[in-house]
Amino acid sequence: MAPRLGVFRSVLRTALRSSQGISQRSFVRLPLERPVDEETLPHYDMEQFYPVHIGDVFNDRYRVTGKLGFGAYSTSWLCHDIRSQRYVVLKVSTSLRKFPTATDREFKVYEHLAKIKSSHPGQSLIRELYDSFELHGHAGKHRCLVLQPMHMTLLEMMRLNPRPFDLPLLKMTLRRLLLALDFLHTEANITHTGTLIWDLFEGCHLFGDIFDDNGNHDPFKHLALMVALIGPPPIEFVQRSETTGQCFSHNGAWVAHEDAVVPPISLEILEKRLSDTEKESFLCFLRSMLRWLPEERKTAKQLLEDPWLV
């Protein structure tokens, strides 16, 4: 694990040196007709995005030094805080005329978290909001969040080194992730589901083959794969929605044979890195989260106490 962490530290130091010397770097001018970043999104609308440029100073304080990322609802920028002499992340939301308050949701979550006084160890693992303000553009207001800079994401770590996580690194990562989730669940009353465990350890997506020939999500293939991996749904699940009748009989049997075939695979077949007791314990841990009924899934606190992770 040490050599891998050494690579991460080296990359981080290089990124920091690059951001500090950004004014001395030369840039390649791109043709205006070539779409980049958020311009490549399917429903991109230029007016919804606030125009941010390297060198801009916002709120008389935050000088933009580089772009970190983008999404359908925001762009993120590395900024130098002139007052505190530290680096921060400026997240500039889009402005949606039809839903003017939609981009305030994230701000309200951070605002709620900031009010919580807790000794829970998971609180220190939650990203901190430093500041917030509004900008006004052609489409309306843009909520801006000034956030604690983060290191690379788990996905970025995987791209640096395509080898899957080994067990000690996987368990260390999961303990920290579950601590943060347990704080959000028990102290902040915020729910968050989902897991990267399989992806991190196996080096591939557990639910990767769920798209049609055009690259669009296929709900029938998705459900068929779930049946193969975790078994048919219980009757309670089928009875909770009228639409489940398109895929399942009243007792949970798969009936959408013309839309998708349940593949002849299982978690035991797909998992190839472990054996014997270790494999059995790992799959038991995984299955405790992969449940049709949300109330049957283990909580973050329960997962932290699972024998496989301890």
Helices and strands as residue ranges (DSSP letters): H 2-20, G 22-24, G 37-40, G 46-48, E 57-58, E 62-70, E 74-81, E 86-93, G 102-104, H 105-114, G 121-125, E 129-137, E 140-147, H 154-160, H 167-186, H 197-202, H 219-230, H 235-239, G 242-246, H 267-270, H 276-287, G 294-296, H 300-304
